[in-house]
Amino acid sequence: MVIEAFDKVKEIKEAIEATTIDNKEALEAFRIQYLGTKNIIKPLFGAIRDIPNERKKEYGQLLNVVKQAAEAKFNTVNQQLTAQAANQVEEIDLTAPAEALELGSRHPVSLVLNQMIEIFDRLGFTVAEDSEIEDDWHNFTALNTPPDHPARDMQDTYYIMNDPSRLLRTHTSSVQSHVMMNQKPPIRIIAPGRVYRNETISSRAHCQFHQVEGLYIAEKVSFADLRQTIYYFAKEMFGATKIRMRPSFFPFTEPSAEVDVWWGCETETDKRITKGTGWLEILGCGMVDPAVLTNCGIDPDKYSGFAFGMGVERIAMLKYQIDDIRLLFENDVRFLKQFKKTAIF
């Protein structure tokens, strides 16, 4: 019985040494057989009670040698296989066709904004930008809107907590006041950017949107210059054949006007968009009020100018016939995919 126990242990030791392992599957099978919870070595430890006392130590040492041999072989082979996998280079078939990558598209607001910038660039307007967090003076007072002016009621403003002199700009006209204070005429700039107003979000209004505002100041600038500039923009942006200018009011321009383009009334969609008139309002404009020039350090007796402003989302909704402004802010991929084939400017 004793001889058989010793022979069994030696037999397992020889099997361990003779085992060839060349892949992870064989290594896992080796681990289960010799090192797992139900390995074939474990029962041999229970047989130590049947070994005579004078040979128990010899038997126990032999079992430990076998167990250590199994552990050593497992660790060595595992390291070898891991190193081989790390050094193995995957063969690439260079003749295989490439996988098609699905391209995205520019956002409709970006498409329209880039097109607007490109149109005014042809007329010599350069882009001016400034901070979206503005002070009250540049956003209102410099633009002929003092604290008690009723025109402030036209714009519900987000003020910075604990600092009523700071706010989220309500229009990019604040950029114009910065430019006029830091640059001598002639000035010919457009100010694209995001603006904020405390408005209830609906299909036609949002608390944040984008504007492009323009400013031209030089000697002998007339209302005719303004009209021709707006007409060129309407023709290039909408293919409009005619525009009309209706008297309006803005605190920083005098005289002021709202501009409509002729859209037409040929289809039911045209009638719905134009409310049956054929005309679409696109922007507001006017001659820069002399008080604004004075506030910004420009001599109103020597210089004159015009300004205009429009909402980019409104232009995008007209151009692409989008009936809900919220679609422009929800990042719905199903909606944005429609603009994949739209020209990118």
C-alpha positions in Angstrom: 0.0 0.0 0.0 2.9 2.4 0.9 4.8 1.5 -2.3 1.7 2.1 -4.4 1.2 5.6 -2.8 4.8 6.6 -3.5 4.6 5.2 -7.1 1.4 7.2 -7.7 3.0 10.4 -6.6 6.1 9.8 -8.8 3.8 8.9 -11.7 2.0 12.2 -11.5 5.4 14.1 -11.2 6.6 12.4 -14.4 3.3 13.2 -16.2 3.6 16.9 -15.2 7.2 17.0 -16.5 6.2 15.3 -19.8 3.1 17.4 -20.5 3.5 19.7 -23.6 1.6 22.9 -23.5 1.5 25.2 -26.6 -1.7 27.2 -26.2 -4.0 28.8 -23.7 -6.6 26.0 -24.0 -4.0 23.3 -23.1 -2.7 25.5 -20.2 -6.2 25.9 -18.8 -6.7 22.1 -19.0 -3.4 21.6 -17.2 -4.4 24.0 -14.4 -7.7 22.2 -13.9 -6.1 18.8 -13.7 -3.2 19.6 -11.4 -4.1 22.9 -9.6 -7.9 23.2 -9.7 -10.2 22.8 -6.8 -10.7 19.1 -7.8 -7.2 18.4 -9.0 -5.7 14.9 -8.9 -3.0 15.8 -6.4 -5.3 16.8 -3.6 -6.6 13.2 -2.8 -3.0 12.1 -2.3 -2.6 14.4 0.7 -5.5 12.5 2.3 -3.7 9.3 2.0 -0.9 10.5 4.3 -2.8 9.0 7.2 -2.1 5.5 5.8 1.6 6.0 5.5 3.8 4.7 8.4 5.0 7.4 10.8 8.6 6.9 9.9 7.9 7.7 6.2 5.2 10.4 6.5 7.8 13.2 6.3 9.3 11.7 3.1 5.8 11.3 1.6 4.7 14.8 2.5 7.9 16.3 1.0 7.4 14.4 -2.2 3.8 15.6 -2.5 5.0 19.2 -2.0 7.6 18.8 -4.7 4.9 17.6 -7.1 2.6 20.4 -6.3 5.4 23.0 -6.7 6.4 21.4 -10.0 2.8 21.9 -11.3 2.7 25.5 -10.1 6.1 26.3 -11.6 5.3 24.8 -14.9 1.9 26.6 -15.1 3.5 30.0 -14.3 6.4 29.5 -16.7 4.2 28.5 -19.6 1.6 31.2 -18.9 4.4 33.9 -19.1 5.7 32.4 -22.3 2.3 32.4 -24.0 1.5 35.9 -22.8 4.8 37.2 -24.2 4.2 35.4 -27.5 0.7 37.0 -27.8 2.2 40.5 -27.1 4.8 40.1 -29.8 2.5 38.5 -32.4 1.7 40.9 -35.3 -1.7 40.5 -36.9 -1.4 40.1 -40.6 -3.3 42.7 -42.6 -4.6 42.1 -46.0 -3.8 45.3 -47.8 -5.8 44.2 -50.8 -9.1 44.0 -48.8 -11.5 46.9 -49.5 -11.7 49.5 -46.8 -14.8 49.8 -44.6 -16.9 52.8 -45.5 -16.9 55.5 -42.8 -20.2 57.2 -42.2 -19.7 60.9 -42.4 -21.7 63.4 -40.3 -22.8 66.8 -41.4 -22.7 70.4 -40.2 -25.5 71.6 -38.1 -28.0 73.7 -40.1 -27.2 76.7 -37.9 -23.5 76.4 -38.8 -24.4 76.0 -42.4 -26.4 79.2 -42.5 -24.0 81.1 -40.3 -21.0 80.2 -42.5 -22.9 81.2 -45.6 -23.9 84.5 -44.1 -20.3 85.2 -43.1 -19.1 84.3 -46.7 -21.7 86.7 -48.3 -20.7 89.7 -46.1 -17.0 88.8 -46.6 -17.5 89.6 -50.3 -18.7 93.1 -49.3 -15.6 93.7 -47.2 -17.1 93.0 -43.7 -14.7 91.3 -41.3 -15.8 89.1 -38.3 -15.6 90.6 -34.8 -16.2 88.6 -31.6 -16.3 89.2 -27.9 -17.4 87.7 -24.6 -20.9 86.3 -24.1 -20.8 87.6 -20.5 -21.1 91.4 -20.9 -21.4 94.5 -18.7 -24.5 96.6 -18.7 -22.8 99.6 -20.2 -21.7 97.9 -23.5 -24.9 95.9 -23.8 -27.4 98.7 -23.2 -26.2 102.1 -22.1 -23.6 102.6 -24.9 -26.3 101.7 -27.4 -28.6 104.5 -26.3 -30.5 102.4 -23.8 -30.0 103.9 -20.4 -31.4 102.2 -17.2 -34.7 104.0 -17.4 -35.2 103.5 -21.1 -38.5 101.7 -22.0 -36.7 99.7 -24.7 -35.2 97.5 -22.0 -38.6 96.0 -21.5 -38.2 94.5 -25.0 -35.5 92.2 -23.8 -35.8 90.0 -20.7 -32.2 89.7 -19.5 -30.3 87.1 -17.6 -28.2 88.9 -15.0 -25.3 87.4 -13.2 -26.1 86.5 -9.6 -24.8 88.9 -7.0 -23.6 91.3 -9.7 -26.4 93.2 -11.5 -23.9 95.0 -13.6 -22.9 91.8 -15.4 -25.2 89.8 -17.7 -25.5 87.3 -20.6 -25.6 89.5 -23.7 -29.0 89.9 -25.2 -27.6 90.8 -28.7 -24.3 90.9 -30.4 -24.6 94.7 -30.7 -22.5 94.8 -27.6 -19.6 93.6 -29.8 -20.2 96.7 -32.0 -19.9 99.0 -29.0 -16.5 97.5 -28.1 -15.3 97.9 -31.7 -16.4 101.5 -31.9 -14.6 102.3 -28.7 -11.3 100.7 -29.7 -11.2 101.3 -33.5 -11.2 104.4 -35.5 -13.5 104.7 -38.6 -13.9 103.4 -41.2 -15.4 100.3 -39.5 -17.0 97.5 -41.4 -17.7 94.4 -39.3 -20.2 91.7 -38.7 -20.6 90.2 -35.2 -21.9 86.6 -35.2 -22.4 84.8 -31.9 -24.7 83.3 -29.3 -27.1 85.5 -27.3 -29.5 84.9 -24.4 -32.9 86.1 -23.4 -35.2 85.0 -20.6 -38.0 83.8 -22.9 -40.4 80.9 -22.6 -39.2 78.1 -25.0 -41.7 77.3 -27.7 -41.8 76.3 -31.3 -41.0 79.9 -32.4 -38.8 81.2 -29.5 -35.8 80.0 -27.4 -33.8 81.3 -24.4 -30.6 81.0 -26.4 -30.0 81.6 -30.1 -27.5 83.1 -32.6 -27.3 86.5 -34.2 -25.4 88.1 -36.9 -25.2 91.9 -36.5 -23.4 94.2 -39.0 -22.0 97.7 -38.6 -20.5 100.1 -41.2 -19.2 103.5 -40.1 -17.4 105.9 -42.4 -17.8 109.4 -43.9 -21.0 110.1 -45.9 -22.6 106.7 -45.3 -26.3 106.9 -46.4 -29.5 104.9 -46.1 -29.1 104.0 -49.8 -25.8 102.2 -48.8 -27.7 100.3 -46.2 -30.5 99.3 -48.6 -28.1 98.1 -51.3 -26.1 96.0 -48.7 -29.3 94.3 -47.5 -30.6 93.7 -51.0 -27.3 92.0 -52.0 -27.5 89.8 -48.9 -31.2 88.9 -49.6 -30.4 88.1 -53.2 -27.4 85.8 -52.3 -29.1 84.1 -49.3 -32.6 83.6 -50.6 -32.4 84.4 -54.3 -34.8 87.2 -53.6 -35.7 89.5 -56.5 -37.0 92.3 -54.3 -37.1 93.5 -50.7 -39.2 96.1 -48.9 -38.3 98.2 -45.8 -40.9 99.1 -43.3 -40.5 101.8 -40.7 -39.7 100.5 -37.2 -38.0 101.4 -33.9 -34.7 100.4 -32.3 -33.0 102.5 -29.6 -29.6 102.5 -31.3 -30.7 103.4 -34.9 -32.6 106.3 -36.3 -34.3 105.9 -38.7 -35.0 102.2 -38.3 -36.6 99.6 -40.5 -37.7 96.0 -40.7 -36.7 94.3 -43.9 -38.9 91.7 -45.8 -38.0 89.6 -48.8 -40.4 88.6 -51.5 -40.9 84.8 -51.0 -43.9 84.4 -53.2 -47.4 82.7 -52.8 -47.2 80.0 -55.4 -47.7 77.0 -53.1 -49.7 76.2 -50.0 -46.3 76.1 -48.1 -45.5 79.6 -49.4 -48.9 80.9 -48.2 -48.5 79.3 -44.8 -44.9 80.6 -44.3 -45.8 84.2 -45.4 -49.3 84.2 -43.9 -50.7 84.8 -47.4 -48.8 88.0 -48.0 -45.8 86.6 -50.0 -43.4 88.6 -47.8 -41.1 87.3 -45.2 -39.4 89.4 -42.5 -35.7 88.6 -42.2 -34.0 91.4 -40.2 -34.0 94.8 -38.6 -31.7 97.7 -39.5 -31.2 101.4 -39.5 -28.8 104.3 -39.5 -26.7 104.4 -36.3 -28.1 107.0 -33.9 -25.7 109.9 -33.4 -26.0 109.4 -29.6 -24.5 105.9 -30.0 -21.5 107.4 -31.9 -21.0 110.0 -29.2 -21.1 107.4 -26.4 -18.4 105.4 -28.2 -16.2 108.3 -28.9 -16.9 108.8 -32.6 -17.7 112.3 -34.0 -21.3 112.2 -35.3 -20.7 115.4 -37.3 -17.9 113.7 -39.3 -19.1 110.1 -39.5 -22.3 108.3 -40.1 -23.1 104.6 -40.4 -25.7 101.9 -40.5 -26.3 98.7 -38.5 -28.4 95.6 -39.0 -29.1 92.4 -37.2 -30.8 89.1 -37.7 -31.4 85.8 -36.0 -29.5 82.9 -37.5 -32.0 80.3 -36.4 -34.8 82.3 -38.0 -32.9 82.4 -41.3 -32.2 78.6 -41.0 -35.9 77.9 -40.4 -36.9 80.0 -43.4 -34.2 78.5 -45.7 -34.9 74.9 -44.8 -38.6 75.3 -43.9 -38.1 74.1 -40.3 -41.3 74.7 -38.3 -40.0 74.2 -34.7 -36.9 76.0 -33.4 -36.4 73.4 -30.7 -35.3 70.9 -33.3 -32.1 73.0 -33.7 -31.1 72.5 -30.1 -32.2 68.9 -29.4 -29.3 67.1 -31.3 -31.7 64.5 -32.7 -29.6 62.5 -35.2 -32.7 61.7 -37.3 -33.2 65.4 -37.8 -29.6 66.3 -38.4 -29.1 63.5 -41.0 -31.2 65.5 -43.4 -28.4 68.0 -43.9 -25.7 65.5 -45.0 -26.0 66.4 -48.6 -26.3 70.2 -48.0 -23.4 72.2 -49.3 -20.9 73.2 -46.7 -19.6 76.7 -46.9 
